[in-house]
């Protein structure tokens, strides 16, 4: 038959910027002019030491929580798993640009290609690895919409660790798909508050019909881990080691962007709930800024319903409702704050990562509150132009960007951090399209 | 601050084989020793001509249905959209290999990275484009689980075409998420049979409680398009032009595999419902085989509940229930066959693409029936090892591959076509894990 070699496959896709997988995590603390304030022991109010954290976290993660090192090598077993989907794509969103009638060049860094559909997997895999090194056989955690719970369930399956998840009841009841995903990976999931823990029973006694909150779920997961010598606790955001793991996003994005835009980014937009997504994306851009190689603005898009950066106080507060966690210096709406049940479950957290809060105080990051309506309006435009249905969390970053560049003649380079896809959040889109909000 | 450039991003990801986006579609018909039997007019039983098809399809697609050309250039507007997610990844599934205790090297070609999560987008974009060239303002179509309906809704949004979808009622009721996805892209969706068409009303009169079938939904969509001069009909599989568009999958896979495996593939596994996924994946591999460059076996994995290749007759039959479509020479279980309501909605079709049926007759492709239980068992193993939750359709290919390579010392190179992800099919996984089937 034919003997020709088909001349039909081009060498590169010009719309998809390629790069490799980071070999190290990047720690912005090493480059900041002032140190991030330490976490305090809830009893003594003194800075927590390794011994205080040992009941909850493995040694490798405790070290990362306070390390002054700029670069920390990613262990090979973690990198092997990252390579299943990393580097995540950075792409030019030309159709979205056209819809916005802008001369800005919009690049999207897309974490929805990870197995569970969000950036959460980046830290989940690292946390499961360090726990496996210490011989931990069970991990407990909390989850809101379920992105983190499913990411940790996947990571646990990779390292032979049982994962037990307390999911905020409002999400557990209304969005069961992510619970099914946790079970598919072999995880176990309970609605929170549950009657399985002392703190859960106390919350139920106070309000038997509570729809739960992330702070309540944290208390339950921490309590179970603290009382089981073979178990440890895993937190999906907020802490320094989680922020560190997410730096793979920004390192790739900087390298990918530099390959096509010599001057780097002018503005970087990301959504911020606990802060790990935005910190992971933006800290390598801040490295570039602090080194004088570029000068990007960083915008933290947060929901109007839970505006910890734009409306919260910067002070020490607990990470959970029961007050079991260390005191963290952060922007907070107060540990008892229960936000409206907006669809962006991952942004319904009363506080903000101490590392990110610190950069806000240093003037390196600015907050912007976005209404749920504006967020979804931007999400629908993005879906119809670029095809990807964004996670409700990510729509906040898209909306902030859209408002900034729409009908603009400024030829700026902007980056949107698209933290995940919204395929499991489609009922929220249906509600929006039906005029529900 | 720091002035060093971070040495933390590797040049390439060794686990992810890179290649470009095809510039042409590949037509296996040009290389076959015998022509694919023509479609026949349902009235005259003569081969259908362009005039017969004009009420349903635009000129560009009618030409592709009968073209003898080996390569057809992909129009630039289509290629631009392909570049949003193509080339799709080909990756080595090492963790799955370990779980299967095999020396086979398993490569996975993954179409779930497309905006709607499956291979269907490859043809949807092409079909919307050729319709837009002819000034068509509305497309009608059918869908089962909703992969095709959502793909066409996305494609319509790209070219300013209204899309109206008839979805098999069983799926419309039990799996609403893909309906929400169609609406998010701007499409309209009706359960089928509906009271909006003559054929739908006739089916409802016969059985008011019918859960519908793809054949019934085709009849409704064809009827509406045939009666509206501004509308045309779009079919998501079966026809030659659909198979042609899907050839981007296999062309990329051949190029990607050749970059790491000098002798190409030994066996290629894909799932087959209407046939476009498997044909798209395998026909470029058959090009290599017919040219003597490699010698792969091609396995069509189909559900035991709808075994058109392994149990059907090879004869002329209608593509729909009402007998409105041309007669197609294919492996068929009969146009009135209603398969059990298995979760792999995309595999519940009574017939098989004439192009693929023809290669089966020529001995180039072999069928293998897989039970739903075995399919999901393999899907869960794949999810826990590789992270990706496969579409129920794709689990059939994974199961066929797993059965072949498990506990084997043969150092073969096998390829699995992973046609899509199963994030919107998670209730089916939950049912399987609860022992439901």
Interface residues (C-beta under 8 A of the other chain):
Chain A: X1 X2 X3 X6 X7 X8 X9 X10 X11 X12 X13 X14 X15 X16 X18 X19 X20 X21 X22 X23 X24 X26 X30 X31 X70 X71 X80 X81 X83 X84 X85 X86 X87 X91 X95 X113 X114 X115 X116 X117 X121 X154 X157 X158 X176 X177 X180 X181 X183 X184 X185 X186 X251 X252 X255 X284 X287 X290 X291 X292 X380 X383 X384 X385 X386 X387 X388 X389 X423 X424 X426 X427 X429 X430 X433
Chain B: X1 X2 X3 X6 X7 X8 X9 X10 X11 X12 X13 X14 X15 X16 X18 X19 X20 X21 X22 X23 X24 X26 X30 X31 X70 X71 X80 X81 X83 X84 X85 X86 X87 X91 X95 X113 X114 X115 X116 X117 X121 X154 X157 X158 X176 X177 X180 X181 X183 X184 X185 X186 X251 X252 X255 X284 X287 X290 X291 X292 X380 X383 X384 X385 X386 X387 X388 X389 X423 X424 X426 X427 X429 X430 X433
